[in-house]
Amino acid sequence: MKRNLNHFSTLLFALFSGLIFGIGLILAGMANPAKVLAFLDLAGLWDPSLGLVMGGAIAVGLIAFTLAKKRTKSFLGLPMNLPTSRIIDKRLIIGSLIFGIGWGLVGICPAPAFVLLGTGSLKGIVFLVAMLIGMAIFEYFDARNK
């Protein structure tokens, strides 16, 4: 019974966190591809406001990860699973370039794509389908190379 209650509270906390994150993306304009593209358009009508959003996110993340590194369990009692690799390799660089090019072309990244999916945006749906296909292609070739 206690395990089911813990699982339920974990799911409820995840739902609540995702809802707050999604609302934050909407309020910050990160779910608006036109606003994101205006931020990336340094030679045109540049909109620097998303830089403040990113700066705030980095500050919050820095504090959260600093505190998380000192813990062995999360606040919900689950084990901490923090990234451990600090290696910058070819896979990381190529993946970052592909992510950045995709973001720059359409003004959508994965989290805002889910927000757009919730609004019924065709652009968000197409992006998510393309992203899932890309992930499947990666998994296929990654499994073949092992």
C-alpha positions as CSV (number, residue, x, y, z in Angstrom):
1,M,0.0,0.0,0.0
2,K,2.8,2.4,0.9
3,R,4.6,1.7,-2.4
4,N,1.4,2.6,-4.4
5,L,1.0,5.8,-2.3
6,N,4.6,6.8,-3.0
7,H,4.1,6.0,-6.7
8,F,0.9,8.1,-6.8
9,S,2.5,11.0,-5.0
10,T,5.5,10.8,-7.4
11,L,3.1,10.9,-10.4
12,L,1.1,13.7,-8.9
13,F,4.2,15.8,-8.2
14,A,5.5,15.1,-11.8
15,L,2.1,16.3,-13.2
16,F,2.1,19.4,-11.0
17,S,5.8,20.2,-11.9
18,G,5.1,19.7,-15.6
19,L,2.0,21.9,-15.4
20,I,3.9,24.7,-13.8
21,F,6.8,24.3,-16.3
22,G,4.3,24.5,-19.2
23,I,2.6,27.6,-17.8
24,G,6.0,29.1,-17.3
25,L,6.9,28.4,-21.0
26,I,3.7,30.0,-22.1
27,L,4.1,33.1,-19.9
28,A,7.7,33.5,-21.0
29,G,6.8,33.3,-24.7
30,M,9.0,30.1,-25.2
31,A,6.0,28.3,-26.7
32,N,5.6,31.0,-29.3
33,P,7.8,30.0,-32.3
34,A,7.6,33.6,-33.7
35,K,9.0,35.0,-30.5
36,V,11.8,32.4,-30.4
37,L,12.7,33.1,-34.0
38,A,12.8,36.9,-33.2
39,F,15.2,36.1,-30.4
40,L,17.4,34.2,-32.8
41,D,17.3,36.9,-35.5
42,L,20.3,38.9,-34.5
43,A,20.5,40.7,-37.9
44,G,16.7,41.7,-38.0
45,L,14.2,42.7,-35.4
46,W,16.0,41.1,-32.5
47,D,13.9,40.4,-29.4
48,P,16.3,39.9,-26.4
49,S,13.6,39.1,-23.9
50,L,14.1,35.4,-24.1
51,G,17.7,35.9,-23.0
52,L,16.4,37.0,-19.6
53,V,14.2,33.9,-19.5
54,M,17.2,31.7,-20.2
55,G,19.3,33.6,-17.7
56,G,16.7,33.0,-15.0
57,A,16.5,29.4,-15.9
58,I,20.2,29.0,-15.7
59,A,20.2,30.7,-12.2
60,V,17.4,28.4,-10.9
61,G,19.1,25.3,-12.4
62,L,22.5,26.2,-10.9
63,I,20.9,26.5,-7.4
64,A,18.9,23.4,-7.9
65,F,21.8,21.2,-9.1
66,T,24.1,22.6,-6.4
67,L,21.6,21.5,-3.8
68,A,20.8,18.2,-5.5
69,K,24.5,17.2,-5.6
70,K,24.6,17.2,-1.8
71,R,21.7,14.7,-1.6
72,T,21.4,11.0,-2.1
73,K,17.6,11.0,-2.3
74,S,15.1,13.4,-3.8
75,F,12.5,15.2,-1.7
76,L,10.1,12.3,-2.6
77,G,12.6,9.7,-1.3
78,L,13.7,8.5,-4.8
79,P,17.3,8.0,-5.6
80,M,19.1,11.0,-7.2
81,N,20.1,10.3,-10.8
82,L,22.2,13.2,-11.8
83,P,24.4,13.3,-15.0
84,T,28.0,12.2,-14.3
85,S,29.8,12.5,-17.6
86,R,31.7,15.6,-18.3
87,I,33.1,14.4,-21.6
88,I,32.6,16.7,-24.6
89,D,32.7,14.3,-27.6
90,K,31.7,14.1,-31.2
91,R,28.3,12.8,-30.4
92,L,27.5,15.7,-28.0
93,I,28.7,18.3,-30.5
94,I,26.8,16.8,-33.5
95,G,23.7,16.4,-31.4
96,S,23.9,20.0,-30.1
97,L,24.4,21.2,-33.7
98,I,21.3,19.3,-34.9
99,F,19.3,20.5,-32.0
100,G,20.4,24.1,-32.6
101,I,19.7,24.0,-36.3
102,G,16.2,22.5,-35.7
103,W,15.5,25.1,-33.1
104,G,16.7,27.9,-35.4
105,L,14.7,26.7,-38.4
106,V,11.3,26.4,-36.6
107,G,11.6,28.2,-33.3
108,I,10.5,25.1,-31.3
109,C,12.4,22.9,-28.9
110,P,11.0,19.7,-27.2
111,A,9.3,21.1,-24.1
112,P,7.4,23.9,-25.9
113,A,6.5,21.4,-28.6
114,F,4.5,19.5,-26.0
115,V,2.8,22.8,-24.9
116,L,2.0,23.4,-28.6
117,L,0.6,19.9,-28.9
118,G,-1.8,20.7,-26.0
119,T,-3.0,23.8,-27.9
120,G,-3.6,21.7,-31.1
121,S,-1.0,23.6,-33.1
122,L,-0.3,21.8,-36.4
123,K,3.3,23.1,-36.4
124,G,3.8,21.6,-32.9
125,I,2.4,18.3,-34.0
126,V,4.6,18.1,-37.1
127,F,7.6,19.0,-34.9
128,L,6.8,16.3,-32.4
129,V,6.3,13.7,-35.1
130,A,9.6,14.7,-36.7
131,M,11.4,14.6,-33.4
132,L,10.1,11.2,-32.5
133,I,11.1,9.9,-36.0
134,G,14.6,11.4,-35.4
135,M,14.8,9.7,-32.0
136,A,13.8,6.4,-33.5
137,I,16.4,6.7,-36.3
138,F,19.1,7.5,-33.6
139,E,18.1,4.5,-31.5
140,Y,18.2,2.2,-34.6
141,F,21.7,3.3,-35.6
142,D,23.0,3.5,-32.0
143,A,21.9,-0.1,-31.4
144,R,23.5,-1.3,-34.6
145,N,26.9,0.3,-33.6
146,K,27.1,-1.5,-30.3
